[in-house]
Amino acid sequence: MSEVITEQDKEYEAREQAAAPGDDQPMGDRVNNRSLRPRSDAFVEFMSSGWDDNEPTIERLESASYIPARLQALSEAFPGERLVIPAGQPKVRNNDCDYAFRPDSAFSYYTGLGQDYEAGAVLVLDPNADGTHTPMLFVAPRADHYTQDFFKDPHYGEYWVGPRAGLNELEAMTGIETHDIAQLADMLGKDVGDEAGAVQLRVIRETDPQVTATVNELREGHGFPNEADNTVRDDKLHEFASEARMEKDDFEVREIRRAVDATKHGFDNILRKLPDALGKPRSERILEGAFNSISREEGNEVGYDTIIASGAHAPILHWIRNTGTVNAGELLLIDAGVEVDSLYTADITRTFPTNGKFTDFQKKLYQAVLDSQQAGFEAAKPGATYSDIHHACMRVIAERLHDWGILPVDVEESLSPEGQQHRRWLACGVAHHLGLDVHDCAQARYESYQGAKITPGMVFTIEPGLYFREDDLMIPPEYRGIGIRIEDDVLMTEDGPEWISAGIPKQIDDVEAWMAQMAAEGAKDAR
């Protein structure tokens, strides 16, 4: 990304600005590689010809077969209303550099699009007279070599960003009628009003501020000026789109299984690197890199920031700095998941003895967490709730803390709503939906989430832990600076729960054997 600006470049830029006033206003010495491009007629003519036709090969996405049913359910929930679901815009990381684009999960769910095809795109469900909707996708056309934007537009120009899908490509991929994004404002404003038979608007408002502003202007100008009422209406759309993702279809389950398989490969790579990383400065980041490389090789990206927490970092629930040194004899907590190209993610946590063998004391703590997780799994039957899983896990934790002489009250008092002393060492929840987001369906109502029955098709995690901070004076010294979490992904079936991630070892003997195998492979690779 580096760019050397020479005095000749500055002189050239000054001449260009003088020759073309108003086009890229001069900024003194504040120039960048995007502004330093020629504008002469000869250059434009030369750049506009002599390119080979390299039309991309378009294949219909596997997800496209599942999109009509999702859109129909959404349509039936909001008859007669125009629904607006943006993909979102790139977000600035620094100066003129953006983060890699990742579309909003609701947009991805209702279009089947993943990766980074469609920054700025908008899905609109346009109401029909019979109560149905026509789904329409609004996207920027391709800026290929048939256009001057090919070399002039650093955001969409394929000279800058490479081939991208445009109207024809995205329609072929998704099966959704596709239009130029320039037509969006006219479409959104068509027949909007508060009179009988007129159209009302709903938008997922957090995703793209510019689209939301357009929708709000239309509402204010057509009889819907109350911002609070509009926000409530929009939230209902977001809520529905979130709750619709709770029960996964066959495609979604397959994609999550793929994500889990790739995540296992990422853990394998960590364990290959672990012996050589011990004692090295920032070795947490060495292991983070080992996992994240697999996420890019086998998927789209990591599903969330990878947690590599060794020793006293392990009790820190969201330790993502990963700046520590991994030392022999410690426990190493790793929470990581690969997001595949369809944007479905895994969410797995394993805790390892860094030298390959658990001590007896580490085994005692680890087995308590493992038993807690198994209790949660056994409570997770069709018709159970997340609260049932939570209470089953917490009972085991409270009992073990009491057995070890740490809990200052009896088990039942601690488990009561008035007690909860055991939560000092497990303050977070132990189960959540999983899918396009690592904490999927987060906009759902409480009564549709924690208080609702678990039904076949739901995918969720079970992740109890014990977190003994190094500064905790309420526990004996030997417990301090130890954190353990075990997290697996679960599919509810008609016959009960299934460990999707059963292929990732977690029993004590299996973990030690896995570590030995990967260490041997790593040593062989190093030779």
Salt bridges, closest charged atoms under 4 A:
GLU7 OE2 - LYS10 NZ 3.57
GLU11 OE2 - ARG15 NH1 3.38
GLU13 OE2 - ARG39 NH2 3.86
GLU16 OE1 - ARG39 NH1 3.92
ASP23 OD2 - ARG39 NE 3.32
ASP24 OD2 - ARG39 NH2 2.76
ASP29 OD1 - LYS10 NZ 3.85
ASP53 OD1 - HIS145 NE2 3.64
GLU55 OE1 - ARG142 NH1 3.23
GLU62 OE2 - ARG254 NH2 2.62
GLU81 OE1 - ARG202 NE 2.68
GLU81 OE1 - ARG233 NH2 2.52
ASP126 OD1 - ARG82 NE 2.79
ASP126 OD2 - LYS190 NZ 3.35
GLU158 OE2 - ARG142 NE 2.74
GLU169 OE2 - ARG142 NH1 3.53
GLU177 OE2 - HIS179 NE2 2.63
GLU206 OE1 - HIS238 ND1 3.18
ASP234 OD2 - ARG205 NH1 2.48
ASP234 OD2 - ARG219 NH2 2.78
GLU239 OE2 - LYS236 NZ 3.76
GLU239 OE2 - ARG445 NE 3.36
GLU243 OE2 - ARG445 NE 2.94
ASP249 OD2 - ARG70 NH2 2.94
GLU255 OE1 - ARG258 NH1 2.73
ASP268 OD1 - LYS264 NZ 2.95
ASP276 OD2 - LYS280 NZ 3.08
GLU284 OE2 - HIS313 ND1 2.89
GLU298 OE1 - HIS265 ND1 2.90
ASP335 OD2 - ARG485 NH2 2.93
GLU339 OE2 - ARG102 NH2 3.20
ASP347 OD2 - HIS432 NE2 3.13
ASP371 OD2 - ARG400 NH2 2.82
GLU399 OE2 - ARG395 NH1 3.89
GLU412 OE2 - ARG395 NH1 2.88
ASP437 OD2 - ARG245 NH2 3.20
ASP440 OD1 - ARG245 NH2 2.70
ASP440 OD2 - LYS248 NZ 2.85
GLU463 OE2 - HIS432 NE2 3.04
GLU463 OE1 - ARG485 NE 3.90
ASP471 OD1 - ARG469 NE 3.09
ASP472 OD1 - ARG424 NH2 2.69
GLU487 OE2 - HIS432 NE2 3.60
ASP488 OD1 - ARG350 NH2 2.69
ASP488 OD2 - LYS506 NZ 3.17
GLU498 OE2 - ARG257 NH1 2.93
GLU512 OE1 - LYS357 NZ 3.61
GLU521 OE1 - ARG272 NE 3.11
